[in-house]
Amino acid sequence: MSRQPDVTLTQLRYFVQAASLLSMTKAAEELRVAQSAVSTAVAQLEKQVGTPLFIRQHARGLVLTAAGEEFLRDVRGLLAHLGEVLDAARGRGDDVRGHIRLACMVTLVPFVMPELLAELSSVHPGLDVEVLELEAAAVSAALRSGTVEVAVTYDLGLGQGVVREVIAEAPPYVILPPGHRLAALPEVRLRDLAEEPMVLLDLPHSREYFRELLAAAGAPPRIAYRSHNVEAVRGMVAQGLGFSLLNQRPGLDGTYGGGRVESRAIADDVPSLSVVVAWMESVRRTARARAVTDSARTVVERLRAANGQLGKKRRAPRS
């Protein structure tokens, strides 16, 4: 019978911290231990598992090997599960507590995250939530690396192996400058925007989505300006620099700069973006991740009922 590696929890925790920061020195500072303690623990761990977990670059810090990336994802899941096991043993199995890191698509943050954090704080006061605000590709990468347990995002660029539970639909709409020739209409046909200058929300996957909507309607966009910031896009439209397409609609048509945009529904039959809670199919879900999912459902239903900006109700999870 082969001997099992003699791995300690301290080694695993030190490894996760070093991998998260890509620095033994920074990990030691966060853990409040000597740098030599972290380096020794990681070296012993690599010896026990029989493969290098890091490439050490003196001038540039640490780089995870392919084995290290896979090991990091599994260890994060293991430590999360261990926390649940210990809570259950203490008689707190239904008491959701501890730390969870979640990702949120950057354009959804102002619409969903304040209410979600307030809901979690009220329902699960023992839960410490850390939010990473990311664009679509980075959300997928954070899930796959184990950096986050769960994500609230659009169903854009998540790829295979990710389970999505649709909690709302966000239909696209048009924003126009005040006094625009189409502003008198309750709905706008996309082909009527052909040849007009566009201010593009220039985020990976989002920009392709908007371009495809216009191209399919026979109105390939003439992009005059672009920004990765939603409020900057709205501000440029308010200044008469072009129209734009967005999905999440603020409760007011005013902009940060004191201007105003005209928001209109799209007359064409165009696909909405699904707002989803996402997690890796291969990773065991913790009670903390399930609590985030449940609260996200509650919050989105509340927002949908209050302002109607989040469309259809959720559908069953899919991968």
Secondary structure as UniProt FT lines:
FT   HELIX           9..21
FT   HELIX           24..31
FT   HELIX           35..49
FT   STRAND          54..57
FT   TURN            58..60
FT   STRAND          61..64
FT   HELIX           66..89
FT   TURN            90..91
FT   TURN            93..94
FT   STRAND          98..105
FT   TURN            106..108
FT   HELIX           109..123
FT   TURN            125..126
FT   STRAND          127..134
FT   HELIX           136..145
FT   STRAND          150..154
FT   TURN            160..161
FT   STRAND          162..170
FT   STRAND          173..176
FT   TURN            178..179
FT   TURN            181..184
FT   STRAND          187..188
FT   HELIX           190..193
FT   TURN            194..195
FT   STRAND          197..201
FT   TURN            204..205
FT   HELIX           206..216
FT   TURN            217..218
FT   STRAND          222..227
FT   HELIX           230..238
FT   TURN            239..240
FT   STRAND          243..246
FT   TURN            256..257
FT   STRAND          262..266
FT   STRAND          273..280
FT   TURN            281..282
FT   HELIX           287..307
//
